[in-house]
């Protein structure tokens, strides 16, 4: 497989994992690290960028939820939205540092959009969280 395809595939897997689609980008990243055939900085950049941009999609959906929440395809129930907004109101923008976490990360990024978190602060906090997670995964895989 071409290197561009590998990095692009990891980007897309990481993007999907940050939205409401079930995907395990960590497994893809570890597998690619263990081959030893690819640049670690480029793998980390592809995974981090994809995952962060996936979270941006959640923020946009949250920001414009009024237009979409009644659609059949909409992936979040009202109960999930209420719970995520409650968590976000309680802990504020710093809760976005948990945007990497399974089960709560995606709803938090969605809630940030609903509650009109300023985009640049959202992007900064989510980027730090997502990149930090992939650095830890790479470390656990023995890359450092």
C-alpha positions as CSV (number, residue, x, y, z in Angstrom):
1,X,0.0,0.0,0.0
2,X,1.3,3.5,-0.8
3,X,2.4,5.6,2.2
4,X,-0.1,8.2,1.3
5,X,-2.8,5.6,1.5
6,X,-1.6,4.4,4.9
7,X,-1.6,7.9,6.4
8,X,-4.9,8.8,4.6
9,X,-6.5,5.6,5.9
10,X,-5.4,6.3,9.4
11,X,-6.7,9.9,9.1
12,X,-10.1,8.6,7.9
13,X,-10.2,5.9,10.7
14,X,-9.4,8.5,13.3
15,X,-11.9,10.9,11.8
16,X,-14.7,8.3,12.0
17,X,-13.7,7.3,15.6
18,X,-14.2,10.9,16.7
19,X,-17.7,11.1,15.4
20,X,-20.6,8.9,16.4
21,X,-19.4,6.0,14.2
22,X,-17.8,3.1,16.0
23,X,-14.2,2.8,15.1
24,X,-11.0,2.0,16.9
25,X,-8.2,4.3,15.6
26,X,-5.9,3.3,18.4
27,X,-5.7,-0.3,17.1
28,X,-4.9,1.1,13.6
29,X,-2.2,3.4,15.0
30,X,-0.6,0.6,17.1
31,X,-0.6,-1.8,14.2
32,X,1.1,0.7,11.9
33,X,3.7,1.6,14.6
34,X,4.5,-2.0,15.2
35,X,5.3,-2.6,11.5
36,X,8.1,-0.1,11.8
37,X,7.6,0.9,8.2
38,X,6.1,4.4,8.7
39,X,7.1,7.7,10.1
40,X,6.0,8.0,13.7
41,X,5.5,11.8,13.5
42,X,3.4,11.4,10.4
43,X,1.3,8.7,11.9
44,X,0.7,10.8,15.0
45,X,-0.1,13.9,12.9
46,X,-2.6,11.9,10.7
47,X,-4.3,10.3,13.7
48,X,-4.5,13.6,15.7
49,X,-5.7,15.7,12.7
50,X,-8.4,13.2,11.7
51,X,-9.6,12.8,15.3
52,X,-9.6,16.5,15.9
53,X,-11.5,17.2,12.7
54,X,-14.0,14.5,13.6
55,X,-14.6,16.3,16.9
56,X,-15.2,19.6,14.9
57,X,-18.0,17.8,13.0
58,X,-19.6,17.0,16.4
59,X,-19.2,20.7,17.4
60,X,-20.8,21.8,14.2
61,X,-23.7,19.4,14.6
62,X,-24.2,20.6,18.2
63,X,-24.0,24.2,17.0
64,X,-26.8,23.6,14.5
65,X,-28.7,20.9,16.4
66,X,-31.9,22.8,16.1
67,X,-31.9,22.1,12.3
68,X,-31.1,18.4,12.6
69,X,-32.3,16.8,15.9
70,X,-35.7,15.7,14.5
71,X,-34.2,13.8,11.6
72,X,-34.2,10.0,11.7
73,X,-30.5,9.7,10.9
74,X,-29.5,12.0,13.8
75,X,-27.2,9.9,16.0
76,X,-27.9,11.5,19.5
77,X,-31.1,11.1,21.6
78,X,-32.4,14.0,23.6
79,X,-31.5,12.1,26.8
80,X,-27.8,11.9,25.6
81,X,-27.8,15.6,24.7
82,X,-29.2,16.5,28.1
83,X,-26.6,14.4,29.9
84,X,-23.7,15.8,27.9
85,X,-24.9,19.3,28.4
86,X,-25.3,18.8,32.1
87,X,-21.7,17.5,32.3
88,X,-20.4,20.3,30.2
89,X,-22.2,22.9,32.3
90,X,-20.9,21.4,35.5
91,X,-17.2,21.2,34.5
92,X,-17.1,23.8,31.7
93,X,-14.7,24.1,28.8
94,X,-12.0,22.2,30.6
95,X,-14.0,19.1,30.3
96,X,-13.0,19.1,26.6
97,X,-9.7,17.7,27.8
98,X,-11.6,14.5,28.3
99,X,-12.7,14.5,24.6
100,X,-10.4,11.6,24.0
101,X,-12.3,9.4,26.4
102,X,-14.6,6.6,25.2
103,X,-18.3,7.1,25.7
104,X,-18.1,10.7,27.0
105,X,-15.7,12.3,24.6
106,X,-18.0,12.5,21.6
107,X,-21.0,13.8,23.6
108,X,-18.8,16.4,25.2
109,X,-17.7,17.8,21.8
110,X,-21.3,17.8,20.7
111,X,-22.4,19.6,23.9
112,X,-19.7,22.2,23.3
113,X,-21.4,23.1,20.1
114,X,-24.8,23.2,21.6
115,X,-23.6,25.5,24.4
116,X,-21.8,27.7,21.9
117,X,-18.2,27.1,23.1
118,X,-16.0,29.5,21.1
119,X,-14.6,27.5,18.3
120,X,-10.9,28.5,18.8
121,X,-10.9,27.5,22.4
122,X,-12.7,24.3,21.5
123,X,-10.2,23.5,18.8
124,X,-7.2,24.2,21.1
125,X,-8.5,22.0,24.0
126,X,-9.6,19.2,21.8
127,X,-6.4,19.2,19.8
128,X,-4.4,18.9,23.0
129,X,-6.5,16.1,24.3
130,X,-6.6,14.1,21.1
131,X,-2.9,14.5,20.4
132,X,-2.0,13.6,24.0
133,X,-4.0,10.4,23.8
134,X,-2.2,9.3,20.6
135,X,1.2,10.1,22.2
136,X,0.2,7.9,25.2
137,X,-0.9,5.1,22.8
138,X,2.4,5.4,20.8
139,X,4.4,5.3,24.1
140,X,2.4,2.2,25.2
141,X,3.2,0.6,21.9
142,X,6.9,1.1,22.5
143,X,7.4,3.8,20.0
144,X,9.4,6.0,22.4
